[in-house]
Amino acid sequence: MHSVLFIDTVHPLIREGLTAMGFECDMRPEAGREELMPVADRYTGIIIRSRFRLDQAFLEKAGSLKFIARVGAGMENIDVDYAVRRGIRCLNSPEGNRDAVGEHALGMLLSLMDHIVVADRQVRYGHWLREANRGDEIKGKTVGIIGYGNMGSAFSQRLKGFEANVISYDKYKKDYSDGNTRETAMEELFEECDILSLHIPLTEETDGMVDDAFLKRFRKNIRLINTARGKIVRTGDLVKNMVSGKVIGAALDVLEYEDTSFEALAEDLPAELSYLTASDRVILTPHIAGWTHESNIKLATVLVEKIRTLVPSL
């Protein structure tokens, strides 16, 4: 019988599905990395969210490993290059939470442009300020999307009814223009964007990509949405460009200062975060864009089906 190690807490559907396929499921969501390394060679598969990194040192101990299944989209906590060289299949499930991310990004954008969060807080404290909270419409604005995979395309589809001009850039895709977006070069995003939304993974290439030089390349003053990964945006540079007016507002579901598991913020937070939390031009949520009741089920279902396709080869 093949054994699968569960490093994180996940929806019960994954365990049920794998058990039905004949896998023995070892639930170890509280065990630490050092505790698991000596027994890693027992397992055919590992189920993980993001509690700790499966690096080369850990994978070298997992001599029987055939697959790693990530409940979610991002793969930065897995040394995928080394795993692939070892013949280990690396699976993820972005199809499961793309709808949630698309809706959340749209909700954040609407909240930002129509001052919904600020106005709600003011009314609760007895302030009825109409002119101060006059908003802006999405219609007619140019929305630029970087990364046109599951998340970027889901956001684009939801913008269609707003009659925005949606353009997108994806370094690794070609000929994907559809009824929801027009594929273009990054230079056009710099020239035309009113709103920029990030839907790219965290890699060596994208770590710190949105810095001072990047933001200054936009011809217009922009609003920024980040539902991808916090470390893509250099917070100090974002604040600098908010102070100058280059960035009119920011909707951030992710922050540079999240810990590895995304469950909390790290200690010793810098002053730049205080600026964001105090600003009425910033919407913040705690990495929940893909975190719905429905996505919890869909992430599990997608992953079980992907593992099912591997069973004949194990």
Backbone bond lengths (Angstrom), bond angles and torsions (degrees), N, CA, C in turn:
res aa  C-N    CA-C-N  psi(-1)  N-CA   C-N-CA  omega(-1)  CA-C   N-CA-C  phi
1 M - - - 1.468 - - 1.521 109.31 -
2 H 1.329 116.66 133.04 1.453 121.98 176.73 1.527 109.73 -77.66
3 S 1.332 116.05 140.04 1.458 121.52 179.35 1.522 110.17 -109.55
4 V 1.328 115.52 142.11 1.459 121.83 178.74 1.521 108.57 -123.04
5 L 1.321 115.97 130.15 1.454 122.57 179.61 1.527 109.73 -94.18
6 F 1.323 116.39 124.92 1.456 122.54 174.54 1.523 108.38 -99.41
7 I 1.342 116.56 109.14 1.460 121.50 -178.00 1.522 111.53 -84.01
8 D 1.338 116.75 -29.59 1.461 121.96 -177.03 1.524 110.79 -118.78
9 T 1.321 115.63 163.13 1.455 120.52 169.64 1.532 108.37 -73.46
10 V 1.314 116.35 133.10 1.470 121.78 -178.94 1.525 108.44 -140.70
11 H 1.314 116.36 173.10 1.461 120.72 179.81 1.535 109.70 -63.02
12 P 1.339 117.71 139.69 1.475 120.60 -178.79 1.524 114.15 -58.27
13 L 1.331 117.53 -21.20 1.461 119.79 179.84 1.527 112.72 -59.05
14 I 1.327 116.99 -29.74 1.468 119.04 -179.79 1.520 110.11 -69.17
15 R 1.310 115.79 -47.15 1.465 118.80 178.61 1.528 110.30 -62.45
16 E 1.317 116.84 -43.80 1.463 120.16 -179.42 1.521 111.16 -61.75
17 G 1.326 116.09 -43.55 1.455 119.99 -179.42 1.515 113.00 -65.09
18 L 1.332 116.91 -42.73 1.462 120.32 -179.83 1.525 111.68 -70.43
19 T 1.308 116.40 -37.10 1.466 119.67 176.89 1.522 110.53 -61.76
20 A 1.329 116.62 -41.61 1.459 121.09 178.66 1.525 111.82 -63.82
21 M 1.323 117.24 -26.25 1.470 121.43 177.25 1.518 112.45 -82.58
22 G 1.332 116.34 -7.69 1.456 119.77 178.99 1.508 115.54 102.99
23 F 1.334 117.36 5.21 1.462 120.41 177.59 1.526 110.44 -78.92
24 E 1.306 115.51 146.51 1.465 121.51 168.22 1.514 107.67 -92.47
25 C 1.333 117.18 123.92 1.462 122.05 -174.27 1.521 110.46 -103.06
26 D 1.309 116.51 121.08 1.466 122.82 179.36 1.527 107.91 -106.08
27 M 1.327 116.56 107.95 1.463 121.57 -175.42 1.522 109.06 -89.32
28 R 1.334 117.03 111.10 1.468 121.31 -177.87 1.535 111.00 -131.53
29 P 1.329 118.76 50.94 1.469 119.96 -174.53 1.521 114.91 -70.64
30 E 1.329 117.21 -12.48 1.465 119.83 179.40 1.520 112.15 -101.61
31 A 1.312 117.33 -11.44 1.467 120.43 -176.69 1.519 110.69 -73.66
32 G 1.336 115.84 141.05 1.451 121.29 179.86 1.516 112.51 -84.55
33 R 1.298 114.66 168.64 1.462 121.55 -178.92 1.525 111.55 -57.19
34 E 1.328 116.35 -48.10 1.467 119.79 -176.99 1.517 111.91 -65.79
35 E 1.306 116.88 -30.09 1.458 121.00 177.80 1.527 111.73 -71.79
36 L 1.329 116.55 -32.99 1.461 120.86 -175.12 1.525 113.73 -87.74
37 M 1.310 117.61 -26.21 1.461 119.42 -176.90 1.535 113.62 -56.61
38 P 1.334 119.87 -43.04 1.477 118.98 -178.56 1.523 114.35 -65.98
39 V 1.340 117.95 -19.57 1.463 120.29 -178.29 1.529 111.79 -110.34
40 A 1.329 117.08 7.62 1.467 120.90 -174.10 1.523 112.73 -62.36
41 D 1.345 117.56 -26.06 1.461 119.51 -177.04 1.519 113.61 -74.92
42 R 1.334 117.13 -2.02 1.466 120.48 178.69 1.521 113.11 -79.51
43 Y 1.311 117.16 -14.22 1.461 119.62 -164.21 1.527 113.67 -110.56
44 T 1.324 113.81 140.33 1.460 121.74 173.52 1.519 110.87 -82.18
45 G 1.330 115.56 -34.02 1.460 119.64 -177.50 1.512 111.93 -139.05
46 I 1.330 116.35 158.44 1.460 122.87 175.27 1.527 107.86 -130.17
47 I 1.331 115.60 133.19 1.457 122.45 173.75 1.522 107.18 -106.31
48 I 1.350 116.45 126.59 1.460 120.14 -174.66 1.522 109.86 -142.14
49 R 1.321 115.58 148.89 1.465 120.85 164.67 1.524 107.38 -101.97
50 S 1.344 117.16 -80.44 1.472 117.53 -179.15 1.525 112.20 -162.00
51 R 1.321 118.03 26.26 1.468 119.01 -172.01 1.518 112.68 -66.62
52 F 1.331 117.57 -39.16 1.463 120.30 171.10 1.522 108.86 -151.90
53 R 1.316 115.30 169.77 1.462 120.92 -172.43 1.523 111.30 -85.68
54 L 1.327 115.14 132.17 1.461 120.86 171.55 1.525 107.72 -90.71
55 D 1.328 114.96 85.77 1.464 120.31 -176.90 1.520 110.30 -92.33
56 Q 1.319 115.86 -176.40 1.464 119.56 -177.22 1.517 111.86 -60.85
57 A 1.335 116.83 -39.78 1.470 119.87 -179.04 1.522 111.44 -60.00
58 F 1.336 116.40 -40.57 1.469 119.50 179.13 1.529 110.14 -71.27
59 L 1.319 116.92 -45.29 1.462 120.64 -175.94 1.522 112.49 -66.81
60 E 1.332 116.89 -28.53 1.469 119.50 176.30 1.524 111.69 -62.28
61 K 1.324 116.60 -26.49 1.465 121.25 178.60 1.524 112.06 -81.51
62 A 1.343 116.22 -15.84 1.462 121.26 -174.82 1.521 109.86 -97.32
63 G 1.324 116.48 70.14 1.462 121.69 -172.31 1.509 114.78 -67.24
64 S 1.330 117.93 -21.81 1.467 120.77 -177.71 1.515 112.91 -100.33
65 L 1.323 116.77 2.94 1.456 120.88 -171.26 1.532 111.85 -69.23
66 K 1.335 115.38 131.30 1.461 122.29 178.68 1.515 112.57 -113.01
67 F 1.341 117.65 -26.32 1.460 119.02 179.56 1.526 111.43 -152.69
68 I 1.333 114.04 151.19 1.466 123.26 170.84 1.518 106.07 -122.90
69 A 1.319 117.21 127.95 1.461 121.69 -178.00 1.526 108.93 -117.68
70 R 1.309 115.74 115.91 1.462 122.81 -178.84 1.526 109.91 -96.24
71 V 1.328 116.24 120.40 1.462 120.99 178.40 1.527 107.43 -80.30
72 G 1.321 116.64 92.42 1.449 122.28 -174.63 1.508 109.89 139.40
73 A 1.324 115.28 -165.88 1.467 120.24 -174.46 1.525 113.03 -101.91
74 G 1.337 117.32 -52.08 1.457 121.55 -172.03 1.518 113.47 -65.89
75 M 1.333 115.70 140.38 1.469 121.60 -177.72 1.525 111.96 -116.56
76 E 1.339 117.33 16.03 1.463 119.24 -173.81 1.524 113.44 -69.21
77 N 1.334 117.86 -16.52 1.464 120.20 178.53 1.525 112.57 -90.22
78 I 1.314 116.26 11.47 1.467 121.55 178.33 1.530 108.06 -127.50
79 D 1.317 116.90 133.23 1.466 120.24 173.50 1.524 107.03 -78.83
80 V 1.331 115.06 81.90 1.464 120.86 -173.27 1.525 111.11 -63.74
81 D 1.317 117.79 -40.28 1.466 120.51 -178.46 1.521 111.24 -58.84
82 Y 1.333 115.81 -46.63 1.463 118.76 179.79 1.524 110.84 -67.01
83 A 1.338 116.41 -41.65 1.458 120.19 -179.82 1.521 111.33 -59.82
84 V 1.322 116.78 -43.97 1.466 120.54 -179.69 1.522 110.47 -63.84
85 R 1.330 116.80 -40.20 1.475 119.59 177.57 1.523 111.29 -61.62
86 R 1.313 116.07 -30.13 1.466 121.27 178.51 1.526 112.52 -84.02
87 G 1.317 117.43 -2.20 1.458 120.27 -178.14 1.513 114.18 80.30
88 I 1.334 116.66 18.81 1.458 121.88 179.02 1.527 108.63 -90.67
89 R 1.326 117.09 124.42 1.458 121.21 178.32 1.534 109.26 -76.38
90 C 1.326 116.44 133.34 1.469 121.90 179.13 1.524 108.70 -113.05
91 L 1.309 115.80 117.18 1.457 122.48 -176.59 1.522 110.26 -113.18
92 N 1.329 116.35 147.18 1.456 120.47 169.63 1.519 108.39 -139.33
93 S 1.339 117.58 -177.34 1.462 118.46 -171.81 1.532 112.06 -141.85
94 P 1.335 118.07 54.35 1.460 119.58 -179.42 1.524 112.95 -63.93
95 E 1.334 116.94 -22.71 1.459 119.48 177.41 1.530 111.65 -62.29
96 G 1.325 115.84 -24.27 1.462 120.11 -175.07 1.516 114.92 -76.57
97 N 1.336 118.02 -28.03 1.469 117.95 -179.00 1.520 114.26 -123.16
98 R 1.333 117.29 15.79 1.457 119.72 179.67 1.526 111.57 -65.74
99 D 1.325 117.89 -37.77 1.463 119.95 179.41 1.524 110.54 -64.89
100 A 1.317 116.12 -42.20 1.462 120.23 179.34 1.520 111.02 -62.32
101 V 1.329 117.03 -43.29 1.461 120.85 -179.30 1.527 110.68 -66.27
102 G 1.327 117.13 -43.00 1.454 120.37 178.73 1.520 112.30 -59.62
103 E 1.324 116.57 -43.13 1.463 120.69 179.46 1.530 111.40 -68.66
104 H 1.320 116.32 -40.61 1.467 119.96 -177.92 1.527 110.92 -66.04
105 A 1.327 115.96 -42.75 1.458 119.54 178.78 1.524 110.76 -60.94
106 L 1.320 116.56 -41.21 1.463 120.19 177.87 1.526 110.89 -65.56
107 G 1.320 116.64 -42.69 1.466 119.95 178.16 1.514 112.58 -61.46
108 M 1.320 116.81 -41.03 1.458 120.44 178.09 1.523 111.13 -64.87
109 L 1.339 115.98 -40.53 1.455 119.70 179.94 1.532 110.81 -64.07
110 L 1.317 117.49 -45.19 1.458 120.99 178.30 1.528 111.17 -62.04
111 S 1.321 116.12 -42.15 1.466 120.05 178.99 1.517 111.50 -61.92
112 L 1.340 114.93 -39.34 1.462 120.21 -178.62 1.529 111.44 -69.87
113 M 1.304 116.67 -45.68 1.465 120.21 -173.59 1.531 112.38 -75.73
114 D 1.331 116.71 -28.91 1.467 120.21 -178.47 1.530 112.84 -104.61
115 H 1.331 117.71 9.88 1.471 122.81 175.37 1.537 112.09 56.93
116 I 1.320 116.69 33.95 1.461 120.30 -171.82 1.522 112.00 -64.43
117 V 1.319 117.37 -45.39 1.462 119.98 -177.70 1.524 111.04 -66.51
118 V 1.329 116.08 -44.73 1.465 120.78 -179.91 1.522 110.71 -63.01
119 A 1.328 116.37 -47.43 1.464 120.62 -178.14 1.519 111.61 -64.13
120 D 1.317 116.67 -39.88 1.468 120.44 176.92 1.524 111.01 -58.74
121 R 1.321 115.95 -46.27 1.468 120.20 179.76 1.523 111.33 -63.12
122 Q 1.325 116.74 -40.33 1.460 120.21 -179.73 1.526 111.84 -64.47
123 V 1.329 116.11 -45.12 1.463 119.31 -179.77 1.531 110.82 -61.89
124 R 1.319 116.74 -39.67 1.462 120.27 179.61 1.536 111.78 -62.11
125 Y 1.333 116.43 -25.25 1.466 120.60 178.16 1.529 112.17 -101.07
126 G 1.336 115.20 14.67 1.447 119.41 172.86 1.507 116.40 86.52
127 H 1.338 117.82 13.80 1.467 121.30 -178.75 1.532 109.26 -104.62
128 W 1.334 116.57 123.65 1.461 122.38 -177.15 1.521 107.60 -112.83
129 L 1.347 116.17 86.72 1.461 121.91 -170.37 1.524 109.75 -113.44
130 R 1.309 115.94 97.66 1.457 119.49 -176.16 1.537 112.00 -82.62
131 E 1.313 118.07 -55.92 1.457 120.21 -175.58 1.528 111.90 -62.72
132 A 1.317 116.22 -37.14 1.469 120.11 -179.70 1.528 111.65 -64.45
133 N 1.334 116.54 -20.50 1.460 120.61 -177.46 1.531 112.60 -113.07
134 R 1.335 116.18 24.92 1.461 119.21 175.12 1.532 108.58 -63.80
135 G 1.334 116.12 127.24 1.463 120.08 -173.65 1.505 114.66 -98.15
136 D 1.304 115.48 -172.72 1.462 124.27 177.10 1.521 108.93 -124.02
137 E 1.334 116.06 145.97 1.457 121.35 179.61 1.526 111.55 -90.21
138 I 1.329 114.61 149.15 1.464 120.32 174.76 1.528 110.40 -73.91
139 K 1.317 116.89 -34.17 1.460 121.03 -178.57 1.530 111.06 -53.96
140 G 1.325 114.64 130.04 1.458 120.07 178.53 1.509 114.75 86.86
141 K 1.319 117.75 -12.85 1.462 120.28 178.01 1.528 109.84 -79.45
142 T 1.322 116.15 154.00 1.463 121.15 173.47 1.522 108.87 -97.63
143 V 1.322 114.66 118.04 1.463 121.77 178.92 1.519 108.03 -103.77
144 G 1.321 116.91 121.57 1.453 121.94 177.64 1.510 110.39 -101.98
145 I 1.317 116.18 131.59 1.468 122.39 179.89 1.516 108.25 -115.64
146 I 1.318 116.50 125.59 1.465 120.92 173.76 1.523 107.88 -103.61
147 G 1.331 116.11 115.59 1.452 122.34 -176.21 1.518 110.06 99.22
148 Y 1.337 116.98 104.54 1.461 119.38 -175.66 1.529 110.58 -113.75
149 G 1.338 114.39 55.66 1.453 119.95 173.72 1.518 110.19 -96.56
150 N 1.313 116.57 -141.44 1.456 121.02 -177.98 1.524 111.97 -60.38
151 M 1.325 117.14 -46.66 1.464 120.79 -174.50 1.531 111.56 -74.97
152 G 1.318 116.59 -46.87 1.449 119.66 -179.10 1.517 112.55 -62.04
153 S 1.331 116.99 -41.53 1.464 120.10 179.68 1.523 111.44 -69.46
154 A 1.333 117.85 -33.30 1.468 120.28 177.79 1.529 110.68 -66.79
155 F 1.322 117.26 -40.66 1.463 120.82 177.52 1.524 110.09 -65.76
156 S 1.331 116.45 -43.36 1.459 121.10 179.84 1.517 111.20 -59.60
157 Q 1.321 117.19 -42.88 1.457 120.98 -179.28 1.521 111.08 -61.71
158 R 1.317 116.77 -37.40 1.460 120.45 -178.33 1.532 112.86 -75.89
159 L 1.314 116.37 -18.42 1.460 120.25 176.45 1.521 113.00 -81.25
160 K 1.320 116.72 -14.82 1.456 120.51 -171.56 1.532 112.05 -56.85
161 G 1.311 117.43 -43.58 1.456 120.72 -177.95 1.515 114.74 -69.76
162 F 1.325 117.17 -10.91 1.466 121.07 179.92 1.526 112.55 -89.58
163 E 1.320 117.13 -4.24 1.469 122.50 178.96 1.524 111.93 59.20
164 A 1.319 114.87 39.97 1.463 120.23 172.36 1.529 108.75 -86.43
165 N 1.308 116.07 161.39 1.463 122.18 172.19 1.526 106.74 -92.92
166 V 1.322 117.08 104.50 1.460 121.26 -174.33 1.527 109.15 -102.37
167 I 1.324 115.91 120.34 1.462 121.89 175.54 1.522 108.28 -122.58
168 S 1.305 116.70 155.78 1.465 118.69 -175.46 1.519 111.65 -146.87
169 Y 1.326 113.33 154.28 1.457 121.02 177.80 1.521 108.40 -131.56
170 D 1.304 115.92 129.74 1.464 121.83 175.37 1.523 107.90 -138.52
171 K 1.309 116.10 114.17 1.459 121.28 -175.38 1.516 112.42 -61.23
172 Y 1.335 116.86 -27.42 1.460 120.63 -171.26 1.528 113.85 -110.28
173 K 1.337 117.18 12.32 1.464 120.77 177.18 1.523 109.55 -131.80
174 K 1.315 115.32 150.46 1.463 121.03 178.48 1.527 109.33 -137.33
175 D 1.326 115.42 152.61 1.462 122.38 173.85 1.523 112.62 56.93
176 Y 1.312 116.42 46.63 1.465 120.31 -179.20 1.529 113.01 -112.33
177 S 1.333 118.22 7.41 1.462 119.35 176.99 1.524 109.48 -53.77
178 D 1.335 115.92 138.26 1.460 120.47 179.92 1.525 108.04 -142.54
179 G 1.300 117.11 -164.51 1.447 119.70 -179.93 1.509 114.20 -73.00
180 N 1.339 116.74 -4.92 1.462 120.74 -176.59 1.520 113.40 -108.21
181 T 1.321 117.74 -22.12 1.465 120.49 -177.80 1.521 110.39 -149.56
182 R 1.317 114.79 162.86 1.461 121.48 172.49 1.521 108.04 -119.36
183 E 1.316 115.31 120.54 1.469 121.38 178.03 1.523 109.70 -65.81
184 T 1.332 116.33 135.83 1.454 119.60 -179.35 1.518 110.40 -150.40
185 A 1.306 116.81 -179.10 1.462 122.63 177.66 1.520 109.69 -88.33
186 M 1.305 116.11 159.07 1.451 120.91 179.57 1.520 111.02 -60.67
187 E 1.306 117.35 -31.98 1.462 120.88 -179.41 1.523 111.80 -60.41
188 E 1.341 117.37 -34.54 1.461 119.61 178.64 1.528 111.21 -71.10
189 L 1.321 117.20 -34.96 1.463 118.94 174.99 1.528 110.45 -61.02
190 F 1.329 116.38 -44.41 1.471 119.65 178.16 1.532 111.18 -60.18
191 E 1.305 116.79 -34.32 1.459 121.32 -175.50 1.530 112.75 -81.38
192 E 1.333 117.69 -37.11 1.460 120.45 -166.39 1.529 115.92 -111.53
193 C 1.327 119.15 -18.52 1.475 120.43 -170.16 1.527 113.72 -64.19
194 D 1.328 114.63 135.85 1.464 122.48 162.64 1.522 110.04 -99.04
195 I 1.326 114.98 -30.37 1.466 122.84 -176.92 1.521 107.28 -135.35
196 L 1.327 117.22 134.97 1.463 122.37 177.96 1.519 109.22 -121.46
197 S 1.333 116.47 129.83 1.459 121.09 178.84 1.524 109.62 -124.00
198 L 1.320 116.85 131.53 1.468 123.61 -175.50 1.526 110.47 -99.16
199 H 1.328 116.09 128.68 1.473 121.52 179.27 1.528 109.54 -141.22
200 I 1.316 115.68 52.79 1.461 122.11 -176.20 1.529 109.52 -123.43
201 P 1.336 117.06 154.44 1.465 119.53 178.32 1.527 111.49 -76.50
202 L 1.315 116.00 162.48 1.461 120.99 173.74 1.520 108.74 -85.87
203 T 1.325 116.09 116.70 1.458 123.09 177.66 1.519 107.83 -136.51
204 E 1.322 117.19 177.43 1.455 120.09 174.64 1.524 110.23 -59.02
205 E 1.309 116.68 -32.47 1.460 121.84 -178.18 1.526 112.23 -72.40
206 T 1.339 117.33 -35.75 1.469 120.35 -174.19 1.523 113.41 -99.66
207 D 1.318 118.39 -10.26 1.469 121.25 178.66 1.532 109.42 -61.79
208 G 1.340 116.70 115.70 1.458 121.02 -179.13 1.516 114.63 74.50
209 M 1.322 117.58 16.49 1.463 120.77 -177.44 1.530 112.02 -59.74
210 V 1.341 116.12 -42.71 1.459 119.96 -178.37 1.527 108.12 -88.13
211 D 1.318 115.00 89.43 1.461 121.27 -178.89 1.533 109.11 -119.39
212 D 1.307 117.61 -169.28 1.462 121.58 -176.45 1.525 111.49 -59.68
213 A 1.319 117.32 -46.49 1.461 120.50 -178.80 1.518 111.16 -62.77
214 F 1.318 116.93 -40.44 1.463 121.86 179.44 1.519 110.84 -62.05
215 L 1.320 117.08 -49.15 1.464 120.99 -176.84 1.526 111.97 -65.89
216 K 1.302 116.64 -33.89 1.460 120.25 -179.19 1.530 112.80 -71.17
217 R 1.308 117.44 -13.52 1.462 119.97 179.98 1.532 112.48 -77.60
218 F 1.321 118.49 -13.27 1.462 119.99 179.17 1.530 109.93 -75.40
219 R 1.318 115.37 130.72 1.454 119.83 -179.53 1.528 110.81 -68.54
220 K 1.322 116.88 -41.09 1.458 122.01 -179.39 1.530 110.07 -94.44
221 N 1.305 115.79 163.26 1.457 120.38 166.88 1.532 107.76 -76.24
222 I 1.319 117.28 136.41 1.464 120.79 -169.08 1.520 112.39 -124.04
223 R 1.329 113.95 163.26 1.453 122.31 165.32 1.523 107.50 -105.42
224 L 1.328 116.86 140.46 1.469 122.20 -175.29 1.526 110.21 -116.12
225 I 1.332 115.92 132.74 1.462 122.12 174.22 1.525 107.85 -118.18
226 N 1.329 116.94 130.35 1.466 120.39 175.58 1.522 109.43 -131.60
227 T 1.334 115.39 105.88 1.462 121.48 172.52 1.524 110.14 -113.59
228 A 1.339 117.24 16.44 1.461 121.83 -174.33 1.529 110.81 -94.89
229 R 1.325 116.81 -90.11 1.460 122.59 178.07 1.524 108.41 -140.25
230 G 1.329 115.94 139.70 1.449 121.33 -174.56 1.509 114.23 -62.82
231 K 1.321 117.13 -36.17 1.466 120.29 -174.55 1.527 112.92 -73.66
232 I 1.322 117.83 -6.73 1.460 120.08 174.42 1.525 110.15 -67.52
233 V 1.323 116.86 -30.93 1.462 122.60 -177.93 1.526 109.98 -105.82
234 R 1.326 117.28 127.30 1.452 122.05 174.10 1.532 107.62 -81.13
235 T 1.321 116.48 110.53 1.458 121.21 -171.18 1.520 112.27 -61.13
236 G 1.318 116.85 -41.90 1.458 119.79 179.43 1.519 111.98 -59.57
237 D 1.321 116.58 -39.04 1.463 120.58 178.81 1.519 111.28 -72.56
238 L 1.324 116.40 -35.33 1.472 119.29 175.27 1.520 110.05 -61.54
239 V 1.325 117.52 -47.34 1.458 121.28 179.83 1.525 110.70 -60.89
240 K 1.322 116.10 -43.32 1.467 120.28 178.45 1.523 111.02 -55.79
241 N 1.330 116.40 -41.51 1.462 120.46 -177.79 1.520 112.58 -81.88
242 M 1.320 118.15 -18.38 1.460 120.09 170.43 1.530 109.78 -74.56
243 V 1.307 116.40 -39.84 1.468 120.91 178.48 1.529 110.30 -63.25
244 S 1.331 116.83 -39.56 1.472 120.46 -178.89 1.524 112.19 -76.72
245 G 1.343 117.16 -17.77 1.451 120.76 -178.20 1.511 114.63 95.93
246 K 1.319 118.37 -3.95 1.465 121.00 177.70 1.525 110.42 -63.35
247 V 1.332 117.10 -39.97 1.460 121.83 174.17 1.526 107.78 -102.60
248 I 1.330 116.59 111.29 1.461 122.10 -177.02 1.519 111.27 -70.96
249 G 1.326 115.72 -37.89 1.451 120.52 -178.85 1.514 109.91 -162.11
250 A 1.331 116.61 161.73 1.456 121.44 -178.72 1.514 110.23 -139.03
251 A 1.330 116.14 134.85 1.463 123.07 174.80 1.524 106.63 -115.71
252 L 1.318 116.25 110.54 1.463 121.56 -170.73 1.525 110.57 -122.68
253 D 1.318 115.89 113.59 1.466 120.30 172.57 1.513 110.83 -90.41
254 V 1.325 116.74 -14.28 1.462 122.51 -177.03 1.520 108.79 -131.56
255 L 1.335 116.09 150.33 1.458 121.15 -177.32 1.524 110.47 -131.27
256 E 1.293 114.25 150.34 1.467 121.43 178.76 1.528 111.87 -58.35
257 Y 1.320 117.05 -23.24 1.461 121.21 -169.80 1.525 113.70 -99.42
258 E 1.341 118.15 13.40 1.454 119.88 177.06 1.527 110.35 -68.10
259 D 1.343 115.01 148.40 1.457 117.33 174.91 1.530 109.27 -75.65
260 T 1.307 116.65 176.18 1.462 121.41 -172.81 1.517 113.18 -58.42
261 S 1.329 116.95 -35.42 1.460 120.81 -176.61 1.519 112.87 -87.83
262 F 1.318 117.57 -3.36 1.465 123.77 -178.98 1.534 112.74 66.68
263 E 1.319 118.34 12.04 1.461 120.66 -176.36 1.523 113.27 -88.96
264 A 1.296 117.88 -11.81 1.465 121.32 -178.13 1.523 108.85 -161.54
265 L 1.333 115.18 171.88 1.457 120.22 173.14 1.521 109.29 -89.56
266 A 1.317 115.33 149.62 1.462 120.41 177.57 1.528 110.00 -68.96
267 E 1.315 116.13 170.46 1.462 121.20 178.33 1.536 109.89 -84.20
268 D 1.350 115.40 168.29 1.470 122.02 177.06 1.526 111.49 57.64
269 L 1.319 115.66 55.93 1.453 120.93 -178.01 1.525 110.64 -72.99
270 P 1.322 117.01 141.69 1.469 120.99 -175.89 1.527 112.01 -79.25
271 A 1.324 114.58 170.23 1.460 120.86 -177.90 1.522 112.16 -65.92
272 E 1.336 116.97 -27.15 1.460 119.42 -179.13 1.523 112.02 -58.30
273 L 1.331 116.81 -34.12 1.461 119.33 179.41 1.524 110.75 -68.41
274 S 1.311 117.47 -34.34 1.460 120.82 176.65 1.520 110.77 -61.52
275 Y 1.326 116.99 -37.87 1.464 120.50 176.55 1.528 110.14 -60.75
276 L 1.330 116.97 -45.96 1.459 120.69 -178.55 1.524 111.45 -63.16
277 T 1.330 116.92 -44.97 1.460 119.58 -176.83 1.525 112.34 -68.65
278 A 1.325 117.39 -24.20 1.467 120.87 -178.76 1.526 112.83 -91.05
279 S 1.331 117.30 -11.96 1.464 120.34 -172.46 1.515 112.60 -85.45
280 D 1.328 116.82 133.83 1.462 122.18 173.73 1.516 111.84 -75.70
281 R 1.337 117.10 -6.60 1.466 121.25 -179.88 1.525 111.87 -98.58
282 V 1.328 116.35 14.49 1.467 121.24 -177.10 1.526 109.63 -128.60
283 I 1.319 116.54 133.55 1.461 123.60 171.08 1.519 107.34 -109.14
284 L 1.329 117.43 127.40 1.458 122.12 -179.08 1.529 110.54 -123.89
285 T 1.330 116.27 134.79 1.464 121.31 170.09 1.534 108.34 -134.88
286 P 1.351 118.37 155.36 1.469 121.43 -170.16 1.533 114.46 -89.78
287 H 1.335 116.44 63.49 1.461 122.18 176.80 1.535 111.29 56.37
288 I 1.319 115.42 52.07 1.465 120.68 -176.78 1.524 112.93 -120.11
289 A 1.337 118.15 9.73 1.464 119.73 -176.78 1.525 111.59 -56.12
290 G 1.301 117.68 -40.17 1.462 121.15 -179.61 1.509 113.86 -98.57
291 W 1.326 116.64 16.97 1.467 122.66 -165.66 1.528 110.56 -109.36
292 T 1.334 117.21 68.56 1.459 121.07 178.41 1.528 109.80 -113.63
293 H 1.321 115.70 165.92 1.469 119.55 176.27 1.527 110.19 -62.20
294 E 1.332 115.63 -39.09 1.462 119.41 -179.59 1.519 111.69 -68.99
295 S 1.323 117.24 -41.93 1.467 119.19 -178.72 1.527 111.11 -66.94
296 N 1.303 117.18 -31.35 1.466 120.85 177.54 1.525 110.40 -57.48
297 I 1.326 115.51 -41.90 1.465 120.66 178.59 1.526 110.84 -73.85
298 K 1.331 116.44 -44.62 1.469 119.47 -177.59 1.525 112.45 -65.47
299 L 1.335 117.78 -38.84 1.466 120.46 177.18 1.523 110.68 -58.68
300 A 1.336 115.61 -43.12 1.462 120.36 -179.83 1.520 111.13 -66.38
301 T 1.325 116.54 -44.57 1.465 121.08 -177.15 1.525 111.39 -64.02
302 V 1.332 115.97 -44.37 1.468 120.70 179.68 1.524 110.49 -60.58
303 L 1.327 116.16 -45.07 1.462 119.91 -176.50 1.526 111.70 -67.28
304 V 1.323 117.03 -40.76 1.465 120.18 178.23 1.524 110.20 -59.90
305 E 1.324 117.25 -42.83 1.462 119.95 -179.26 1.524 111.64 -66.98
306 K 1.329 117.32 -35.84 1.461 119.34 177.65 1.523 111.38 -68.05
307 I 1.326 116.34 -37.87 1.469 119.39 177.03 1.528 110.49 -67.50
308 R 1.323 115.72 -35.96 1.462 119.99 179.82 1.536 111.99 -57.69
309 T 1.333 115.61 -36.77 1.462 119.66 -179.68 1.524 112.20 -68.47
310 L 1.353 116.39 -20.11 1.467 119.90 -179.74 1.521 113.14 -84.93
311 V 1.330 116.59 -21.21 1.467 120.78 -170.22 1.527 113.18 -53.08
312 P 1.331 120.16 -44.52 1.469 118.33 -179.04 1.525 114.85 -60.14
313 S 1.354 116.70 -24.07 1.464 119.76 -176.72 1.521 113.59 -94.75
314 L 1.340 117.81 -2.94 1.471 120.08 -176.74 1.530 111.08 -81.70
